[in-house]
Amino acid sequence: MEVATVFHYYVKAGVAAMQVSAGELAVGDTITIEGPSTSITMEVESIQIEHQSVQKATAGQSVGMKVPDRVREGDKVYKIEPTP
């Protein structure tokens, strides 16, 4: 399920800024970030809103998240739902 879109990447900090567009994104979720030259699967370790750590973000919020590799503007963020 697509949950967010990357709108900026801070190179020095290794942080992706993204707009949550559907559902929610929470610490502990497994996500994949996909784009023309991006493919990262990771567990969400922390989320920040306005430099404050939060446990989850919902649709309409802009968040920052540390990522292990470069992402690009327009990359899509998908939440991987655990299989029952």
mmCIF file of the N, C-alpha and C atoms, coordinates in Angstrom:
data_MODEL
# 
_entry.id   MODEL 
# 
loop_
_atom_site.group_PDB 
_atom_site.id 
_atom_site.type_symbol 
_atom_site.label_atom_id 
_atom_site.label_alt_id 
_atom_site.label_comp_id 
_atom_site.label_asym_id 
_atom_site.label_entity_id 
_atom_site.label_seq_id 
_atom_site.pdbx_PDB_ins_code 
_atom_site.Cartn_x 
_atom_site.Cartn_y 
_atom_site.Cartn_z 
_atom_site.occupancy 
_atom_site.B_iso_or_equiv 
_atom_site.pdbx_formal_charge 
_atom_site.auth_seq_id 
_atom_site.auth_comp_id 
_atom_site.auth_asym_id 
_atom_site.auth_atom_id 
_atom_site.pdbx_PDB_model_num 
ATOM 1   N N  . MET A 1 1  ? 0.846  -1.179  0.000   1.00 0.00 ? 1  MET A N  1 
ATOM 2   C CA . MET A 1 1  ? 0.000  0.000   0.000   1.00 0.00 ? 1  MET A CA 1 
ATOM 3   C C  . MET A 1 1  ? 0.892  1.244   0.000   1.00 0.00 ? 1  MET A C  1 
ATOM 4   N N  . GLU A 1 2  ? 0.686  2.135   -0.949  1.00 0.00 ? 2  GLU A N  1 
ATOM 5   C CA . GLU A 1 2  ? 1.468  3.373   -0.995  1.00 0.00 ? 2  GLU A CA 1 
ATOM 6   C C  . GLU A 1 2  ? 1.035  4.273   0.153   1.00 0.00 ? 2  GLU A C  1 
ATOM 7   N N  . VAL A 1 3  ? 2.025  4.741   0.936   1.00 0.00 ? 3  VAL A N  1 
ATOM 8   C CA . VAL A 1 3  ? 1.698  5.586   2.086   1.00 0.00 ? 3  VAL A CA 1 
ATOM 9   C C  . VAL A 1 3  ? 2.298  6.977   2.012   1.00 0.00 ? 3  VAL A C  1 
ATOM 10  N N  . ALA A 1 4  ? 3.333  7.181   1.179   1.00 0.00 ? 4  ALA A N  1 
ATOM 11  C CA . ALA A 1 4  ? 3.986  8.493   1.159   1.00 0.00 ? 4  ALA A CA 1 
ATOM 12  C C  . ALA A 1 4  ? 4.772  8.690   -0.131  1.00 0.00 ? 4  ALA A C  1 
ATOM 13  N N  . THR A 1 5  ? 5.180  9.957   -0.346  1.00 0.00 ? 5  THR A N  1 
ATOM 14  C CA . THR A 1 5  ? 6.019  10.327  -1.473  1.00 0.00 ? 5  THR A CA 1 
ATOM 15  C C  . THR A 1 5  ? 7.168  11.183  -0.956  1.00 0.00 ? 5  THR A C  1 
ATOM 16  N N  . VAL A 1 6  ? 8.386  10.867  -1.399  1.00 0.00 ? 6  VAL A N  1 
ATOM 17  C CA . VAL A 1 6  ? 9.565  11.638  -1.004  1.00 0.00 ? 6  VAL A CA 1 
ATOM 18  C C  . VAL A 1 6  ? 9.529  12.984  -1.721  1.00 0.00 ? 6  VAL A C  1 
ATOM 19  N N  . PHE A 1 7  ? 9.725  14.090  -0.958  1.00 0.00 ? 7  PHE A N  1 
ATOM 20  C CA . PHE A 1 7  ? 9.795  15.392  -1.626  1.00 0.00 ? 7  PHE A CA 1 
ATOM 21  C C  . PHE A 1 7  ? 11.151 16.057  -1.461  1.00 0.00 ? 7  PHE A C  1 
ATOM 22  N N  . HIS A 1 8  ? 12.040 15.499  -0.634  1.00 0.00 ? 8  HIS A N  1 
ATOM 23  C CA . HIS A 1 8  ? 13.403 16.043  -0.531  1.00 0.00 ? 8  HIS A CA 1 
ATOM 24  C C  . HIS A 1 8  ? 14.299 15.014  0.140   1.00 0.00 ? 8  HIS A C  1 
ATOM 25  N N  . TYR A 1 9  ? 15.593 15.069  -0.187  1.00 0.00 ? 9  TYR A N  1 
ATOM 26  C CA . TYR A 1 9  ? 16.587 14.209  0.470   1.00 0.00 ? 9  TYR A CA 1 
ATOM 27  C C  . TYR A 1 9  ? 17.725 15.093  0.948   1.00 0.00 ? 9  TYR A C  1 
ATOM 28  N N  . TYR A 1 10 ? 18.018 15.016  2.236   1.00 0.00 ? 10 TYR A N  1 
ATOM 29  C CA . TYR A 1 10 ? 19.118 15.784  2.843   1.00 0.00 ? 10 TYR A CA 1 
ATOM 30  C C  . TYR A 1 10 ? 20.362 14.910  2.829   1.00 0.00 ? 10 TYR A C  1 
ATOM 31  N N  . VAL A 1 11 ? 21.276 15.209  1.915   1.00 0.00 ? 11 VAL A N  1 
ATOM 32  C CA . VAL A 1 11 ? 22.441 14.358  1.667   1.00 0.00 ? 11 VAL A CA 1 
ATOM 33  C C  . VAL A 1 11 ? 23.302 14.200  2.912   1.00 0.00 ? 11 VAL A C  1 
ATOM 34  N N  . LYS A 1 12 ? 23.697 15.301  3.551   1.00 0.00 ? 12 LYS A N  1 
ATOM 35  C CA . LYS A 1 12 ? 24.608 15.224  4.695   1.00 0.00 ? 12 LYS A CA 1 
ATOM 36  C C  . LYS A 1 12 ? 24.014 14.451  5.863   1.00 0.00 ? 12 LYS A C  1 
ATOM 37  N N  . ALA A 1 13 ? 22.717 14.614  6.090   1.00 0.00 ? 13 ALA A N  1 
ATOM 38  C CA . ALA A 1 13 ? 22.069 13.935  7.220   1.00 0.00 ? 13 ALA A CA 1 
ATOM 39  C C  . ALA A 1 13 ? 21.579 12.537  6.864   1.00 0.00 ? 13 ALA A C  1 
ATOM 40  N N  . GLY A 1 14 ? 21.439 12.247  5.561   1.00 0.00 ? 14 GLY A N  1 
ATOM 41  C CA . GLY A 1 14 ? 20.895 10.953  5.147   1.00 0.00 ? 14 GLY A CA 1 
ATOM 42  C C  . GLY A 1 14 ? 19.433 10.809  5.521   1.00 0.00 ? 14 GLY A C  1 
ATOM 43  N N  . VAL A 1 15 ? 18.699 11.924  5.403   1.00 0.00 ? 15 VAL A N  1 
ATOM 44  C CA . VAL A 1 15 ? 17.298 11.953  5.823   1.00 0.00 ? 15 VAL A CA 1 
ATOM 45  C C  . VAL A 1 15 ? 16.400 12.230  4.623   1.00 0.00 ? 15 VAL A C  1 
ATOM 46  N N  . ALA A 1 16 ? 15.324 11.460  4.532   1.00 0.00 ? 16 ALA A N  1 
ATOM 47  C CA . ALA A 1 16 ? 14.313 11.682  3.497   1.00 0.00 ? 16 ALA A CA 1 
ATOM 48  C C  . ALA A 1 16 ? 13.154 12.453  4.107   1.00 0.00 ? 16 ALA A C  1 
ATOM 49  N N  . ALA A 1 17 ? 12.717 13.494  3.404   1.00 0.00 ? 17 ALA A N  1 
ATOM 50  C CA . ALA A 1 17 ? 11.509 14.214  3.794   1.00 0.00 ? 17 ALA A CA 1 
ATOM 51  C C  . ALA A 1 17 ? 10.390 13.682  2.914   1.00 0.00 ? 17 ALA A C  1 
ATOM 52  N N  . MET A 1 18 ? 9.285  13.306  3.529   1.00 0.00 ? 18 MET A N  1 
ATOM 53  C CA . MET A 1 18 ? 8.190  12.714  2.772   1.00 0.00 ? 18 MET A CA 1 
ATOM 54  C C  . MET A 1 18 ? 6.845  13.208  3.256   1.00 0.00 ? 18 MET A C  1 
ATOM 55  N N  . GLN A 1 19 ? 5.902  13.201  2.341   1.00 0.00 ? 19 GLN A N  1 
ATOM 56  C CA . GLN A 1 19 ? 4.524  13.591  2.629   1.00 0.00 ? 19 GLN A CA 1 
ATOM 57  C C  . GLN A 1 19 ? 3.711  12.310  2.730   1.00 0.00 ? 19 GLN A C  1 
ATOM 58  N N  . VAL A 1 20 ? 3.112  12.075  3.906   1.00 0.00 ? 20 VAL A N  1 
ATOM 59  C CA . VAL A 1 20 ? 2.261  10.902  4.090   1.00 0.00 ? 20 VAL A CA 1 
ATOM 60  C C  . VAL A 1 20 ? 0.936  11.176  3.373   1.00 0.00 ? 20 VAL A C  1 
ATOM 61  N N  . SER A 1 21 ? 0.560  10.273  2.466   1.00 0.00 ? 21 SER A N  1 
ATOM 62  C CA . SER A 1 21 ? -0.617 10.511  1.634   1.00 0.00 ? 21 SER A CA 1 
ATOM 63  C C  . SER A 1 21 ? -1.794 9.596   1.950   1.00 0.00 ? 21 SER A C  1 
ATOM 64  N N  . ALA A 1 22 ? -1.545 8.486   2.632   1.00 0.00 ? 22 ALA A N  1 
ATOM 65  C CA . ALA A 1 22 ? -2.625 7.545   2.929   1.00 0.00 ? 22 ALA A CA 1 
ATOM 66  C C  . ALA A 1 22 ? -2.260 6.729   4.155   1.00 0.00 ? 22 ALA A C  1 
ATOM 67  N N  . GLY A 1 23 ? -3.255 6.375   4.931   1.00 0.00 ? 23 GLY A N  1 
ATOM 68  C CA . GLY A 1 23 ? -3.030 5.518   6.087   1.00 0.00 ? 23 GLY A CA 1 
ATOM 69  C C  . GLY A 1 23 ? -2.109 6.159   7.100   1.00 0.00 ? 23 GLY A C  1 
ATOM 70  N N  . GLU A 1 24 ? -1.263 5.323   7.713   1.00 0.00 ? 24 GLU A N  1 
ATOM 71  C CA . GLU A 1 24 ? -0.300 5.848   8.677   1.00 0.00 ? 24 GLU A CA 1 
ATOM 72  C C  . GLU A 1 24 ? 1.021  5.119   8.542   1.00 0.00 ? 24 GLU A C  1 
ATOM 73  N N  . LEU A 1 25 ? 2.053  5.773   9.043   1.00 0.00 ? 25 LEU A N  1 
ATOM 74  C CA . LEU A 1 25 ? 3.411  5.258   9.037   1.00 0.00 ? 25 LEU A CA 1 
ATOM 75  C C  . LEU A 1 25 ? 3.872  5.276   10.483  1.00 0.00 ? 25 LEU A C  1 
ATOM 76  N N  . ALA A 1 26 ? 4.362  4.149   10.992  1.00 0.00 ? 26 ALA A N  1 
ATOM 77  C CA . ALA A 1 26 ? 4.723  4.077   12.405  1.00 0.00 ? 26 ALA A CA 1 
ATOM 78  C C  . ALA A 1 26 ? 6.106  3.459   12.588  1.00 0.00 ? 26 ALA A C  1 
ATOM 79  N N  . VAL A 1 27 ? 6.741  3.804   13.698  1.00 0.00 ? 27 VAL A N  1 
ATOM 80  C CA . VAL A 1 27 ? 8.016  3.194   14.063  1.00 0.00 ? 27 VAL A CA 1 
ATOM 81  C C  . VAL A 1 27 ? 7.792  1.687   14.163  1.00 0.00 ? 27 VAL A C  1 
ATOM 82  N N  . GLY A 1 28 ? 8.679  0.911   13.556  1.00 0.00 ? 28 GLY A N  1 
ATOM 83  C CA . GLY A 1 28 ? 8.554  -0.547  13.555  1.00 0.00 ? 28 GLY A CA 1 
ATOM 84  C C  . GLY A 1 28 ? 7.974  -1.092  12.261  1.00 0.00 ? 28 GLY A C  1 
ATOM 85  N N  . ASP A 1 29 ? 7.313  -0.229  11.454  1.00 0.00 ? 29 ASP A N  1 
ATOM 86  C CA . ASP A 1 29 ? 6.787  -0.672  10.161  1.00 0.00 ? 29 ASP A CA 1 
ATOM 87  C C  . ASP A 1 29 ? 7.928  -1.033  9.217   1.00 0.00 ? 29 ASP A C  1 
ATOM 88  N N  . THR A 1 30 ? 7.671  -1.963  8.326   1.00 0.00 ? 30 THR A N  1 
ATOM 89  C CA . THR A 1 30 ? 8.610  -2.269  7.249   1.00 0.00 ? 30 THR A CA 1 
ATOM 90  C C  . THR A 1 30 ? 8.101  -1.569  6.005   1.00 0.00 ? 30 THR A C  1 
ATOM 91  N N  . ILE A 1 31 ? 9.004  -0.803  5.364   1.00 0.00 ? 31 ILE A N  1 
ATOM 92  C CA . ILE A 1 31 ? 8.623  -0.059  4.162   1.00 0.00 ? 31 ILE A CA 1 
ATOM 93  C C  . ILE A 1 31 ? 9.604  -0.359  3.035   1.00 0.00 ? 31 ILE A C  1 
ATOM 94  N N  . THR A 1 32 ? 9.163  -0.060  1.834   1.00 0.00 ? 32 THR A N  1 
ATOM 95  C CA . THR A 1 32 ? 10.059 -0.089  0.691   1.00 0.00 ? 32 THR A CA 1 
ATOM 96  C C  . THR A 1 32 ? 9.916  1.261   -0.012  1.00 0.00 ? 32 THR A C  1 
ATOM 97  N N  . ILE A 1 33 ? 11.032 1.814   -0.438  1.00 0.00 ? 33 ILE A N  1 
ATOM 98  C CA . ILE A 1 33 ? 11.047 3.086   -1.163  1.00 0.00 ? 33 ILE A CA 1 
ATOM 99  C C  . ILE A 1 33 ? 11.475 2.760   -2.580  1.00 0.00 ? 33 ILE A C  1 
ATOM 100 N N  . GLU A 1 34 ? 10.601 3.082   -3.541  1.00 0.00 ? 34 GLU A N  1 
ATOM 101 C CA . GLU A 1 34 ? 10.825 2.684   -4.935  1.00 0.00 ? 34 GLU A CA 1 
ATOM 102 C C  . GLU A 1 34 ? 10.794 3.897   -5.853  1.00 0.00 ? 34 GLU A C  1 
ATOM 103 N N  . GLY A 1 35 ? 11.680 3.886   -6.832  1.00 0.00 ? 35 GLY A N  1 
ATOM 104 C CA . GLY A 1 35 ? 11.713 4.919   -7.856  1.00 0.00 ? 35 GLY A CA 1 
ATOM 105 C C  . GLY A 1 35 ? 12.497 4.398   -9.040  1.00 0.00 ? 35 GLY A C  1 
ATOM 106 N N  . PRO A 1 36 ? 12.690 5.223   -10.072 1.00 0.00 ? 36 PRO A N  1 
ATOM 107 C CA . PRO A 1 36 ? 13.419 4.782   -11.266 1.00 0.00 ? 36 PRO A CA 1 
ATOM 108 C C  . PRO A 1 36 ? 14.821 4.245   -10.944 1.00 0.00 ? 36 PRO A C  1 
ATOM 109 N N  . SER A 1 37 ? 15.495 4.828   -9.963  1.00 0.00 ? 37 SER A N  1 
ATOM 110 C CA . SER A 1 37 ? 16.837 4.345   -9.607  1.00 0.00 ? 37 SER A CA 1 
ATOM 111 C C  . SER A 1 37 ? 16.960 4.100   -8.107  1.00 0.00 ? 37 SER A C  1 
ATOM 112 N N  . THR A 1 38 ? 15.836 3.854   -7.449  1.00 0.00 ? 38 THR A N  1 
ATOM 113 C CA . THR A 1 38 ? 15.822 3.618   -6.008  1.00 0.00 ? 38 THR A CA 1 
ATOM 114 C C  . THR A 1 38 ? 15.073 2.330   -5.712  1.00 0.00 ? 38 THR A C  1 
ATOM 115 N N  . SER A 1 39 ? 15.622 1.525   -4.797  1.00 0.00 ? 39 SER A N  1 
ATOM 116 C CA . SER A 1 39 ? 14.928 0.340   -4.300  1.00 0.00 ? 39 SER A CA 1 
ATOM 117 C C  . SER A 1 39 ? 15.507 0.010   -2.928  1.00 0.00 ? 39 SER A C  1 
ATOM 118 N N  . ILE A 1 40 ? 14.821 0.460   -1.883  1.00 0.00 ? 40 ILE A N  1 
ATOM 119 C CA . ILE A 1 40 ? 15.290 0.261   -0.516  1.00 0.00 ? 40 ILE A CA 1 
ATOM 120 C C  . ILE A 1 40 ? 14.166 -0.369  0.291   1.00 0.00 ? 40 ILE A C  1 
ATOM 121 N N  . THR A 1 41 ? 14.465 -1.433  1.025   1.00 0.00 ? 41 THR A N  1 
ATOM 122 C CA . THR A 1 41 ? 13.523 -2.008  1.977   1.00 0.00 ? 41 THR A CA 1 
ATOM 123 C C  . THR A 1 41 ? 14.154 -1.848  3.349   1.00 0.00 ? 41 THR A C  1 
ATOM 124 N N  . MET A 1 42 ? 13.372 -1.329  4.304   1.00 0.00 ? 42 MET A N  1 
ATOM 125 C CA . MET A 1 42 ? 13.933 -1.033  5.623   1.00 0.00 ? 42 MET A CA 1 
ATOM 126 C C  . MET A 1 42 ? 12.836 -1.032  6.677   1.00 0.00 ? 42 MET A C  1 
ATOM 127 N N  . GLU A 1 43 ? 13.268 -1.142  7.935   1.00 0.00 ? 43 GLU A N  1 
ATOM 128 C CA . GLU A 1 43 ? 12.355 -0.975  9.059   1.00 0.00 ? 43 GLU A CA 1 
ATOM 129 C C  . GLU A 1 43 ? 12.446 0.475   9.512   1.00 0.00 ? 43 GLU A C  1 
ATOM 130 N N  . VAL A 1 44 ? 11.293 1.070   9.784   1.00 0.00 ? 44 VAL A N  1 
ATOM 131 C CA . VAL A 1 44 ? 11.255 2.455   10.257  1.00 0.00 ? 44 VAL A CA 1 
ATOM 132 C C  . VAL A 1 44 ? 11.770 2.474   11.696  1.00 0.00 ? 44 VAL A C  1 
ATOM 133 N N  . GLU A 1 45 ? 12.902 3.143   11.920  1.00 0.00 ? 45 GLU A N  1 
ATOM 134 C CA . GLU A 1 45 ? 13.496 3.211   13.254  1.00 0.00 ? 45 GLU A CA 1 
ATOM 135 C C  . GLU A 1 45 ? 13.096 4.473   14.001  1.00 0.00 ? 45 GLU A C  1 
ATOM 136 N N  . SER A 1 46 ? 12.829 5.552   13.256  1.00 0.00 ? 46 SER A N  1 
ATOM 137 C CA . SER A 1 46 ? 12.389 6.790   13.892  1.00 0.00 ? 46 SER A CA 1 
ATOM 138 C C  . SER A 1 46 ? 11.690 7.664   12.859  1.00 0.00 ? 46 SER A C  1 
ATOM 139 N N  . ILE A 1 47 ? 10.783 8.489   13.355  1.00 0.00 ? 47 ILE A N  1 
ATOM 140 C CA . ILE A 1 47 ? 10.057 9.448   12.525  1.00 0.00 ? 47 ILE A CA 1 
ATOM 141 C C  . ILE A 1 47 ? 10.114 10.778  13.253  1.00 0.00 ? 47 ILE A C  1 
ATOM 142 N N  . GLN A 1 48 ? 10.346 11.852  12.498  1.00 0.00 ? 48 GLN A N  1 
ATOM 143 C CA . GLN A 1 48 ? 10.333 13.182  13.101  1.00 0.00 ? 48 GLN A CA 1 
ATOM 144 C C  . GLN A 1 48 ? 9.376  14.092  12.343  1.00 0.00 ? 48 GLN A C  1 
ATOM 145 N N  . ILE A 1 49 ? 8.680  14.916  13.115  1.00 0.00 ? 49 ILE A N  1 
ATOM 146 C CA . ILE A 1 49 ? 7.846  15.972  12.570  1.00 0.00 ? 49 ILE A CA 1 
ATOM 147 C C  . ILE A 1 49 ? 8.337  17.261  13.211  1.00 0.00 ? 49 ILE A C  1 
ATOM 148 N N  . GLU A 1 50 ? 8.788  18.212  12.371  1.00 0.00 ? 50 GLU A N  1 
ATOM 149 C CA . GLU A 1 50 ? 9.332  19.485  12.880  1.00 0.00 ? 50 GLU A CA 1 
ATOM 150 C C  . GLU A 1 50 ? 10.421 19.247  13.943  1.00 0.00 ? 50 GLU A C  1 
ATOM 151 N N  . HIS A 1 51 ? 11.318 18.325  13.691  1.00 0.00 ? 51 HIS A N  1 
ATOM 152 C CA . HIS A 1 51 ? 12.466 17.999  14.548  1.00 0.00 ? 51 HIS A CA 1 
ATOM 153 C C  . HIS A 1 51 ? 12.070 17.383  15.890  1.00 0.00 ? 51 HIS A C  1 
ATOM 154 N N  . GLN A 1 52 ? 10.833 16.915  16.020  1.00 0.00 ? 52 GLN A N  1 
ATOM 155 C CA . GLN A 1 52 ? 10.374 16.238  17.225  1.00 0.00 ? 52 GLN A CA 1 
ATOM 156 C C  . GLN A 1 52 ? 10.099 14.775  16.881  1.00 0.00 ? 52 GLN A C  1 
ATOM 157 N N  . SER A 1 53 ? 10.653 13.854  17.680  1.00 0.00 ? 53 SER A N  1 
ATOM 158 C CA . SER A 1 53 ? 10.413 12.436  17.436  1.00 0.00 ? 53 SER A CA 1 
ATOM 159 C C  . SER A 1 53 ? 8.966  12.083  17.756  1.00 0.00 ? 53 SER A C  1 
ATOM 160 N N  . VAL A 1 54 ? 8.362  11.288  16.873  1.00 0.00 ? 54 VAL A N  1 
ATOM 161 C CA . VAL A 1 54 ? 6.998  10.800  17.075  1.00 0.00 ? 54 VAL A CA 1 
ATOM 162 C C  . VAL A 1 54 ? 6.977  9.303   16.794  1.00 0.00 ? 54 VAL A C  1 
ATOM 163 N N  . GLN A 1 55 ? 5.943  8.631   17.277  1.00 0.00 ? 55 GLN A N  1 
ATOM 164 C CA . GLN A 1 55 ? 5.820  7.194   17.064  1.00 0.00 ? 55 GLN A CA 1 
ATOM 165 C C  . GLN A 1 55 ? 5.100  6.850   15.768  1.00 0.00 ? 55 GLN A C  1 
ATOM 166 N N  . LYS A 1 56 ? 4.231  7.790   15.300  1.00 0.00 ? 56 LYS A N  1 
ATOM 167 C CA . LYS A 1 56 ? 3.533  7.526   14.041  1.00 0.00 ? 56 LYS A CA 1 
ATOM 168 C C  . LYS A 1 56 ? 3.129  8.840   13.391  1.00 0.00 ? 56 LYS A C  1 
ATOM 169 N N  . ALA A 1 57 ? 2.866  8.754   12.094  1.00 0.00 ? 57 ALA A N  1 
ATOM 170 C CA . ALA A 1 57 ? 2.404  9.901   11.314  1.00 0.00 ? 57 ALA A CA 1 
ATOM 171 C C  . ALA A 1 57 ? 1.217  9.432   10.482  1.00 0.00 ? 57 ALA A C  1 
ATOM 172 N N  . THR A 1 58 ? 0.283  10.354  10.241  1.00 0.00 ? 58 THR A N  1 
ATOM 173 C CA . THR A 1 58 ? -0.913 10.008  9.490   1.00 0.00 ? 58 THR A CA 1 
ATOM 174 C C  . THR A 1 58 ? -1.004 10.851  8.219   1.00 0.00 ? 58 THR A C  1 
ATOM 175 N N  . ALA A 1 59 ? -1.946 10.491  7.367   1.00 0.00 ? 59 ALA A N  1 
ATOM 176 C CA . ALA A 1 59 ? -2.125 11.162  6.078   1.00 0.00 ? 59 ALA A CA 1 
ATOM 177 C C  . ALA A 1 59 ? -2.194 12.677  6.260   1.00 0.00 ? 59 ALA A C  1 
ATOM 178 N N  . GLY A 1 60 ? -1.467 13.381  5.397   1.00 0.00 ? 60 GLY A N  1 
ATOM 179 C CA . GLY A 1 60 ? -1.452 14.837  5.433   1.00 0.00 ? 60 GLY A CA 1 
ATOM 180 C C  . GLY A 1 60 ? -0.246 15.422  6.145   1.00 0.00 ? 60 GLY A C  1 
ATOM 181 N N  . GLN A 1 61 ? 0.500  14.600  6.882   1.00 0.00 ? 61 GLN A N  1 
ATOM 182 C CA . GLN A 1 61 ? 1.660  15.098  7.621   1.00 0.00 ? 61 GLN A CA 1 
ATOM 183 C C  . GLN A 1 61 ? 2.940  14.956  6.797   1.00 0.00 ? 61 GLN A C  1 
ATOM 184 N N  . SER A 1 62 ? 3.849  15.900  6.990   1.00 0.00 ? 62 SER A N  1 
ATOM 185 C CA . SER A 1 62 ? 5.185  15.825  6.395   1.00 0.00 ? 62 SER A CA 1 
ATOM 186 C C  . SER A 1 62 ? 6.144  15.341  7.469   1.00 0.00 ? 62 SER A C  1 
ATOM 187 N N  . VAL A 1 63 ? 6.964  14.354  7.140   1.00 0.00 ? 63 VAL A N  1 
ATOM 188 C CA . VAL A 1 63 ? 7.854  13.749  8.128   1.00 0.00 ? 63 VAL A CA 1 
ATOM 189 C C  . VAL A 1 63 ? 9.269  13.638  7.592   1.00 0.00 ? 63 VAL A C  1 
ATOM 190 N N  . GLY A 1 64 ? 10.213 13.486  8.509   1.00 0.00 ? 64 GLY A N  1 
ATOM 191 C CA . GLY A 1 64 ? 11.594 13.201  8.170   1.00 0.00 ? 64 GLY A CA 1 
ATOM 192 C C  . GLY A 1 64 ? 11.946 11.826  8.696   1.00 0.00 ? 64 GLY A C  1 
ATOM 193 N N  . MET A 1 65 ? 12.748 11.092  7.930   1.00 0.00 ? 65 MET A N  1 
ATOM 194 C CA . MET A 1 65 ? 13.130 9.736   8.330   1.00 0.00 ? 65 MET A CA 1 
ATOM 195 C C  . MET A 1 65 ? 14.531 9.437   7.817   1.00 0.00 ? 65 MET A C  1 
ATOM 196 N N  . LYS A 1 66 ? 15.383 8.914   8.707   1.00 0.00 ? 66 LYS A N  1 
ATOM 197 C CA . LYS A 1 66 ? 16.722 8.512   8.309   1.00 0.00 ? 66 LYS A CA 1 
ATOM 198 C C  . LYS A 1 66 ? 16.619 7.277   7.425   1.00 0.00 ? 66 LYS A C  1 
ATOM 199 N N  . VAL A 1 67 ? 17.346 7.317   6.300   1.00 0.00 ? 67 VAL A N  1 
ATOM 200 C CA . VAL A 1 67 ? 17.318 6.190   5.361   1.00 0.00 ? 67 VAL A CA 1 
ATOM 201 C C  . VAL A 1 67 ? 18.744 5.722   5.094   1.00 0.00 ? 67 VAL A C  1 
ATOM 202 N N  . PRO A 1 68 ? 18.916 4.421   4.773   1.00 0.00 ? 68 PRO A N  1 
ATOM 203 C CA . PRO A 1 68 ? 20.266 3.866   4.626   1.00 0.00 ? 68 PRO A CA 1 
ATOM 204 C C  . PRO A 1 68 ? 20.978 4.242   3.334   1.00 0.00 ? 68 PRO A C  1 
ATOM 205 N N  . ASP A 1 69 ? 20.255 4.762   2.354   1.00 0.00 ? 69 ASP A N  1 
ATOM 206 C CA . ASP A 1 69 ? 20.861 5.095   1.067   1.00 0.00 ? 69 ASP A CA 1 
ATOM 207 C C  . ASP A 1 69 ? 20.105 6.271   0.458   1.00 0.00 ? 69 ASP A C  1 
ATOM 208 N N  . ARG A 1 70 ? 20.667 6.839   -0.595  1.00 0.00 ? 70 ARG A N  1 
ATOM 209 C CA . ARG A 1 70 ? 20.061 8.008   -1.242  1.00 0.00 ? 70 ARG A CA 1 
ATOM 210 C C  . ARG A 1 70 ? 18.687 7.671   -1.830  1.00 0.00 ? 70 ARG A C  1 
ATOM 211 N N  . VAL A 1 71 ? 17.746 8.578   -1.612  1.00 0.00 ? 71 VAL A N  1 
ATOM 212 C CA . VAL A 1 71 ? 16.445 8.499   -2.263  1.00 0.00 ? 71 VAL A CA 1 
ATOM 213 C C  . VAL A 1 71 ? 16.259 9.784   -3.065  1.00 0.00 ? 71 VAL A C  1 
ATOM 214 N N  . ARG A 1 72 ? 15.260 9.819   -3.912  1.00 0.00 ? 72 ARG A N  1 
ATOM 215 C CA . ARG A 1 72 ? 15.076 10.953  -4.808  1.00 0.00 ? 72 ARG A CA 1 
ATOM 216 C C  . ARG A 1 72 ? 13.659 11.500  -4.735  1.00 0.00 ? 72 ARG A C  1 
ATOM 217 N N  . GLU A 1 73 ? 13.533 12.787  -5.047  1.00 0.00 ? 73 GLU A N  1 
ATOM 218 C CA . GLU A 1 73 ? 12.214 13.411  -5.071  1.00 0.00 ? 73 GLU A CA 1 
ATOM 219 C C  . GLU A 1 73 ? 11.299 12.624  -5.994  1.00 0.00 ? 73 GLU A C  1 
ATOM 220 N N  . GLY A 1 74 ? 10.086 12.388  -5.535  1.00 0.00 ? 74 GLY A N  1 
ATOM 221 C CA . GLY A 1 74 ? 9.110  11.649  -6.338  1.00 0.00 ? 74 GLY A CA 1 
ATOM 222 C C  . GLY A 1 74 ? 9.104  10.157  -6.075  1.00 0.00 ? 74 GLY A C  1 
ATOM 223 N N  . ASP A 1 75 ? 10.123 9.624   -5.354  1.00 0.00 ? 75 ASP A N  1 
ATOM 224 C CA . ASP A 1 75 ? 10.112 8.197   -5.011  1.00 0.00 ? 75 ASP A CA 1 
ATOM 225 C C  . ASP A 1 75 ? 8.879  7.896   -4.160  1.00 0.00 ? 75 ASP A C  1 
ATOM 226 N N  . LYS A 1 76 ? 8.311  6.723   -4.351  1.00 0.00 ? 76 LYS A N  1 
ATOM 227 C CA . LYS A 1 76 ? 7.109  6.307   -3.621  1.00 0.00 ? 76 LYS A CA 1 
ATOM 228 C C  . LYS A 1 76 ? 7.498  5.416   -2.448  1.00 0.00 ? 76 LYS A C  1 
ATOM 229 N N  . VAL A 1 77 ? 6.771  5.589   -1.346  1.00 0.00 ? 77 VAL A N  1 
ATOM 230 C CA . VAL A 1 77 ? 7.012  4.815   -0.126  1.00 0.00 ? 77 VAL A CA 1 
ATOM 231 C C  . VAL A 1 77 ? 5.822  3.874   0.064   1.00 0.00 ? 77 VAL A C  1 
ATOM 232 N N  . TYR A 1 78 ? 6.126  2.584   0.163   1.00 0.00 ? 78 TYR A N  1 
ATOM 233 C CA . TYR A 1 78 ? 5.084  1.570   0.334   1.00 0.00 ? 78 TYR A CA 1 
ATOM 234 C C  . TYR A 1 78 ? 5.274  0.869   1.670   1.00 0.00 ? 78 TYR A C  1 
ATOM 235 N N  . LYS A 1 79 ? 4.171  0.647   2.369   1.00 0.00 ? 79 LYS A N  1 
ATOM 236 C CA . LYS A 1 79 ? 4.205  -0.081  3.631   1.00 0.00 ? 79 LYS A CA 1 
ATOM 237 C C  . LYS A 1 79 ? 3.995  -1.556  3.317   1.00 0.00 ? 79 LYS A C  1 
ATOM 238 N N  . ILE A 1 80 ? 4.870  -2.397  3.857   1.00 0.00 ? 80 ILE A N  1 
ATOM 239 C CA . ILE A 1 80 ? 4.760  -3.841  3.648   1.00 0.00 ? 80 ILE A CA 1 
ATOM 240 C C  . ILE A 1 80 ? 3.970  -4.415  4.819   1.00 0.00 ? 80 ILE A C  1 
ATOM 241 N N  . GLU A 1 81 ? 2.799  -4.914  4.509   1.00 0.00 ? 81 GLU A N  1 
ATOM 242 C CA . GLU A 1 81 ? 1.932  -5.482  5.554   1.00 0.00 ? 81 GLU A CA 1 
ATOM 243 C C  . GLU A 1 81 ? 2.390  -6.906  5.854   1.00 0.00 ? 81 GLU A C  1 
ATOM 244 N N  . PRO A 1 82 ? 2.485  -7.241  7.164   1.00 0.00 ? 82 PRO A N  1 
ATOM 245 C CA . PRO A 1 82 ? 2.875  -8.617  7.510   1.00 0.00 ? 82 PRO A CA 1 
ATOM 246 C C  . PRO A 1 82 ? 1.793  -9.605  7.061   1.00 0.00 ? 82 PRO A C  1 
ATOM 247 N N  . THR A 1 83 ? 2.231  -10.752 6.579   1.00 0.00 ? 83 THR A N  1 
ATOM 248 C CA . THR A 1 83 ? 1.271  -11.771 6.169   1.00 0.00 ? 83 THR A CA 1 
ATOM 249 C C  . THR A 1 83 ? 0.817  -12.545 7.397   1.00 0.00 ? 83 THR A C  1 
ATOM 250 N N  . PRO A 1 84 ? -0.478 -12.802 7.495   1.00 0.00 ? 84 PRO A N  1 
ATOM 251 C CA . PRO A 1 84 ? -0.999 -13.493 8.687   1.00 0.00 ? 84 PRO A CA 1 
ATOM 252 C C  . PRO A 1 84 ? -0.569 -14.937 8.765   1.00 0.00 ? 84 PRO A C  1 
# 
